[in-house]
């Protein structure tokens, strides 16, 4: 990628949008239309398809004249496709929009306006709406932005909606592309890499994208691999914190694990199964010994013991 400087004197910044794709023919046309319907005059739209065997390729052919670059060939997965797109990108600003997600109306104008108003802005994100496979009939919720307030917080609970995240190309040139060894958490690892590398993420309140949950989406089907990826990220970045911060992160992680592991057992109490709740509590604590002596370890045991719903 050749370096460019973002300047108001050049007019609207060039935005490169990269869509990685593989067998998402059911959704990809809506994704493409959401990008083109932005009517953004300085758009570079790049589609990297991994050799789809469904209707994806025929859909791409219908829109080929609207793409700056489009290819359909076997690749090594989503992260490889994203990195191929980044290598082709020439825009001042770079974003990734998956082939089952969409931009909301006016999204790119909003993004360009933020970068043009603030010449210190390098990395921005905003909320994303999310829904099930059928957007017309599904209840729509919002994925808010949760930006950690301290460096160790990036290793805890945070929410950075990928389809609403935009980077100056210079940031990518400085920190590299996405790590292809990650299957699910390549974006999470990248956000940690940027944050630990000194970049500042700025969040905005306006939703600018839509995120679709469906039966074959990676967010639904890859929870075990996500956990493995998250552990690798923790093992990589935790040692970079000061000892006191490492201790704080580990304590918070134990509490979060206890919350996810033990509080659902209260549902058994609501069903009148006190003995079953206690048996399951002992089993889960034995399987996850790190949750011992957390607040949820004690309070959940007490509520089960007292049959306090």
C-alpha positions as CSV (number, residue, x, y, z in Angstrom):
1,X,0.0,0.0,0.0
2,X,1.3,3.4,-0.9
3,X,1.1,6.0,1.9
4,X,-1.3,8.9,1.5
5,X,-2.0,12.0,3.6
6,X,-5.6,12.7,4.6
7,X,-6.3,16.4,3.7
8,X,-9.4,18.5,3.4
9,X,-7.7,20.3,0.5
10,X,-8.1,17.1,-1.5
11,X,-11.8,17.0,-1.0
12,X,-13.5,14.0,0.4
13,X,-11.2,11.3,1.7
14,X,-11.0,8.1,-0.3
15,X,-12.6,5.2,1.6
16,X,-11.7,1.6,0.8
17,X,-14.3,-0.9,1.8
18,X,-13.2,-4.5,1.7
19,X,-15.8,-7.4,1.7
20,X,-14.5,-10.9,2.3
21,X,-16.9,-13.5,1.0
22,X,-17.5,-17.2,0.9
23,X,-20.8,-18.9,0.1
24,X,-22.9,-16.0,1.4
25,X,-25.1,-15.8,-1.7
26,X,-28.2,-15.4,0.4
27,X,-27.0,-12.2,1.9
28,X,-24.2,-10.7,-0.2
29,X,-26.3,-8.7,-2.6
30,X,-27.9,-6.7,0.2
31,X,-24.3,-6.1,1.5
32,X,-23.2,-4.8,-1.9
33,X,-26.3,-2.6,-2.4
34,X,-25.8,-1.1,1.1
35,X,-22.3,0.0,0.0
36,X,-23.2,1.3,-3.4
37,X,-26.3,3.0,-2.1
38,X,-24.1,5.2,0.0
39,X,-23.5,7.2,-3.2
40,X,-20.2,8.1,-1.7
41,X,-18.2,9.8,-4.5
42,X,-14.7,8.7,-3.4
43,X,-15.3,5.0,-2.7
44,X,-13.0,2.1,-3.5
45,X,-15.0,-1.1,-3.1
46,X,-13.0,-4.3,-3.1
47,X,-14.5,-7.8,-2.9
48,X,-12.4,-10.9,-2.1
49,X,-14.4,-14.1,-2.6
50,X,-12.9,-17.4,-1.6
51,X,-14.2,-19.4,-4.5
52,X,-17.8,-19.7,-3.6
53,X,-19.9,-22.5,-5.0
54,X,-23.3,-21.0,-4.4
55,X,-24.9,-18.0,-6.3
56,X,-22.3,-15.6,-5.0
57,X,-20.2,-15.5,-8.1
58,X,-23.1,-14.8,-10.4
59,X,-24.2,-11.9,-8.1
60,X,-20.7,-10.5,-8.2
61,X,-20.7,-10.6,-12.0
62,X,-23.8,-8.4,-12.0
63,X,-22.0,-5.7,-10.0
64,X,-18.5,-6.1,-11.4
65,X,-18.4,-2.6,-13.0
66,X,-19.0,-1.1,-9.5
67,X,-15.9,-2.8,-7.9
68,X,-12.4,-1.3,-7.9
69,X,-11.2,-4.9,-7.6
70,X,-13.0,-8.3,-7.4
71,X,-11.7,-11.8,-7.4
72,X,-13.1,-15.2,-6.7
73,X,-10.4,-17.8,-5.9
74,X,-9.5,-20.3,-3.2
75,X,-8.0,-18.7,-0.2
76,X,-7.0,-19.5,3.4
77,X,-10.1,-18.2,5.0
78,X,-11.7,-14.9,6.1
79,X,-8.5,-13.3,7.5
80,X,-6.5,-14.1,4.4
81,X,-9.3,-12.6,2.3
82,X,-9.2,-9.4,4.4
83,X,-5.5,-9.1,4.1
84,X,-5.6,-9.6,0.3
85,X,-8.1,-6.7,0.2
86,X,-5.9,-4.5,2.3
87,X,-3.0,-5.1,0.0
88,X,-5.2,-3.8,-2.9
89,X,-6.6,-0.8,-1.0
90,X,-5.4,2.7,-1.9
91,X,-7.8,4.7,0.2
92,X,-7.1,7.2,3.0
93,X,-9.5,5.2,5.2
94,X,-10.0,1.4,5.3
95,X,-12.9,-0.6,6.5
96,X,-14.0,-4.3,6.4
97,X,-17.7,-5.1,5.8
98,X,-18.5,-8.8,5.9
99,X,-20.7,-10.3,3.2
100,X,-23.7,-10.8,5.6
101,X,-23.5,-7.3,7.1
102,X,-24.6,-3.9,5.8
103,X,-24.0,-0.2,6.0
104,X,-26.9,2.0,7.2
105,X,-27.8,5.0,5.0
106,X,-25.4,7.9,5.2
107,X,-22.7,5.8,7.0
108,X,-19.7,6.7,4.8
109,X,-20.6,10.4,4.7
110,X,-20.7,10.4,8.5
111,X,-17.3,8.6,8.7
112,X,-15.7,11.0,6.2
113,X,-17.1,14.0,8.1
114,X,-15.5,12.8,11.4
115,X,-12.1,12.3,9.8
116,X,-12.2,15.7,8.1
117,X,-13.3,17.5,11.2
118,X,-10.6,16.0,13.4
119,X,-7.1,15.6,11.9
120,X,-6.0,13.7,15.0
121,X,-8.6,10.9,14.4
122,X,-6.9,7.7,13.3
123,X,-9.3,4.9,14.5
124,X,-13.1,5.2,15.0
125,X,-16.0,3.0,15.7
126,X,-19.8,3.4,16.2
127,X,-22.7,1.2,17.2
128,X,-24.1,-1.5,15.0
129,X,-27.7,-2.7,14.8
130,X,-28.1,-6.5,14.7
131,X,-30.9,-8.8,13.8
132,X,-31.7,-12.4,12.7
133,X,-31.6,-13.8,9.2
134,X,-34.9,-12.0,8.1
135,X,-34.4,-8.4,8.9
136,X,-37.9,-7.5,7.8
137,X,-39.5,-9.7,10.5
138,X,-36.8,-9.8,13.3
139,X,-36.6,-7.5,16.3
140,X,-33.7,-5.2,15.8
141,X,-31.3,-4.5,18.7
142,X,-28.2,-2.4,19.0
143,X,-24.7,-3.4,19.6
144,X,-23.3,-0.5,21.6
145,X,-19.7,0.7,21.7
146,X,-17.7,-0.2,24.8
147,X,-14.2,1.2,24.7
148,X,-12.0,0.2,27.7
149,X,-10.8,3.0,29.9
150,X,-7.5,1.5,30.7
151,X,-5.1,-0.7,28.7
152,X,-5.8,-3.9,30.7
153,X,-9.5,-3.4,30.0
154,X,-8.9,-4.5,26.4
155,X,-8.3,-8.0,27.8
156,X,-11.7,-8.0,29.5
157,X,-15.2,-7.3,28.3
158,X,-15.3,-4.8,25.4
159,X,-17.5,-4.3,22.4
160,X,-16.0,-2.9,19.2
161,X,-18.5,-3.5,16.3
162,X,-16.2,-4.5,13.4
163,X,-18.5,-3.4,10.6
164,X,-18.7,0.1,12.1
165,X,-14.9,0.4,12.6
166,X,-12.7,2.5,10.3
167,X,-8.9,3.1,10.2
168,X,-6.6,5.5,8.6
169,X,-4.5,3.5,6.2
170,X,-1.4,4.8,7.9
171,X,-2.4,2.9,11.1
172,X,-2.4,-0.4,9.1
173,X,1.0,0.5,7.6
174,X,2.4,1.0,11.1
175,X,0.9,-2.0,12.8
176,X,0.6,-4.5,10.0
177,X,-2.4,-6.5,8.7
178,X,-4.6,-9.0,10.5
179,X,-3.0,-12.2,12.0
180,X,-4.1,-15.1,9.9
181,X,-3.5,-17.6,12.6
182,X,-6.7,-16.5,14.3
183,X,-9.9,-18.0,13.1
184,X,-12.5,-16.0,15.0
185,X,-10.8,-13.3,17.0
186,X,-8.6,-11.7,14.4
187,X,-10.3,-8.4,14.9
188,X,-10.1,-8.6,18.7
189,X,-6.4,-9.4,18.5
190,X,-6.0,-6.4,16.1
191,X,-7.8,-4.0,18.4
192,X,-5.5,-5.2,21.2
193,X,-2.5,-4.7,19.0
194,X,-3.5,-1.2,18.2
195,X,-4.4,-0.3,21.8
196,X,-1.2,-1.7,23.2
197,X,0.7,0.0,20.4
198,X,-0.5,3.4,21.4
199,X,-3.4,4.0,19.1
200,X,-6.6,5.7,20.5
201,X,-10.0,4.5,19.5
202,X,-12.8,7.1,19.3
203,X,-16.4,6.0,19.6
204,X,-19.5,7.7,18.2
205,X,-23.1,7.3,19.2
206,X,-24.7,7.0,15.8
207,X,-25.3,3.4,14.5
208,X,-23.7,3.2,11.0
209,X,-23.9,-0.6,10.2
210,X,-26.0,-3.7,10.6
211,X,-24.7,-7.0,11.9
212,X,-26.6,-10.1,10.9
213,X,-26.8,-13.2,13.2
214,X,-27.8,-16.5,11.5
215,X,-27.2,-20.2,11.9
216,X,-24.0,-20.4,10.0
217,X,-22.4,-17.1,11.0
218,X,-19.1,-17.5,12.8
219,X,-20.5,-15.6,15.8
220,X,-22.9,-18.5,16.3
221,X,-20.9,-21.6,15.3
222,X,-17.4,-20.9,16.5
223,X,-17.7,-20.3,20.3
224,X,-15.0,-23.0,21.2
225,X,-12.5,-21.6,18.8
226,X,-13.3,-18.1,20.0
227,X,-12.4,-19.1,23.5
228,X,-9.1,-20.6,22.3
229,X,-8.3,-17.4,20.4
230,X,-9.1,-15.3,23.4
231,X,-6.7,-17.3,25.6
232,X,-3.9,-16.8,23.1
233,X,-4.6,-13.0,23.1
234,X,-4.5,-13.0,26.9
235,X,-1.3,-14.9,27.0
236,X,0.3,-12.5,24.5
237,X,-0.7,-9.1,25.9
238,X,-1.2,-9.7,29.7
239,X,2.6,-9.9,30.3
240,X,2.9,-6.4,28.8
241,X,1.1,-4.9,31.7
242,X,2.6,-3.9,35.0
243,X,2.2,-6.6,37.8
244,X,-0.5,-4.7,39.6
245,X,-2.5,-4.4,36.4
246,X,-2.0,-8.1,35.6
247,X,-3.4,-8.9,39.0
248,X,-6.4,-6.7,38.4
249,X,-7.1,-8.3,35.0
250,X,-6.9,-11.8,36.4
251,X,-9.3,-10.9,39.2
252,X,-11.8,-9.5,36.8
253,X,-11.5,-12.5,34.5
254,X,-12.2,-14.8,37.4
255,X,-15.3,-12.8,38.3
256,X,-16.5,-12.8,34.8
257,X,-16.0,-16.6,34.5
258,X,-17.9,-17.2,37.7
259,X,-20.7,-15.0,36.6
260,X,-21.1,-16.9,33.3
261,X,-20.6,-20.3,34.9
262,X,-22.6,-20.1,38.1
263,X,-25.4,-17.6,37.9
264,X,-27.3,-19.6,35.2
265,X,-27.8,-22.3,37.9
266,X,-30.3,-20.0,39.6
267,X,-32.7,-21.0,36.8
268,X,-32.8,-24.5,38.3
269,X,-34.0,-22.9,41.6
270,X,-36.8,-21.1,39.7
271,X,-37.8,-24.6,38.5
272,X,-37.8,-25.9,42.1
273,X,-34.7,-28.1,41.6
274,X,-32.6,-27.1,44.6
275,X,-30.7,-30.4,44.8
276,X,-30.0,-30.3,41.1
277,X,-28.7,-26.7,41.4
278,X,-26.3,-27.6,44.2
279,X,-25.1,-30.7,42.4
280,X,-24.4,-28.7,39.3
281,X,-22.8,-25.9,41.3
282,X,-20.2,-28.4,42.8
283,X,-19.6,-29.8,39.3
284,X,-18.9,-26.5,37.7
285,X,-16.7,-25.3,40.5
286,X,-14.6,-28.5,40.2
287,X,-14.3,-28.0,36.5
288,X,-13.4,-24.3,36.9
289,X,-11.4,-24.0,40.1
290,X,-10.4,-20.4,39.4
291,X,-13.9,-19.2,40.2
292,X,-13.4,-20.1,43.9
293,X,-13.5,-17.3,46.3
294,X,-15.1,-14.9,43.9
295,X,-18.3,-13.0,44.9
296,X,-20.4,-15.1,42.5
297,X,-18.9,-18.3,44.0
298,X,-20.1,-17.4,47.4
299,X,-23.4,-15.7,46.6
300,X,-24.6,-18.4,44.2
301,X,-23.8,-21.1,46.8
302,X,-25.7,-19.2,49.5
303,X,-28.7,-18.6,47.4
304,X,-28.9,-22.3,46.4
305,X,-28.4,-23.3,50.0
306,X,-31.2,-21.1,51.2
307,X,-33.3,-21.8,48.2
308,X,-33.5,-18.1,47.7
309,X,-34.8,-17.4,44.2
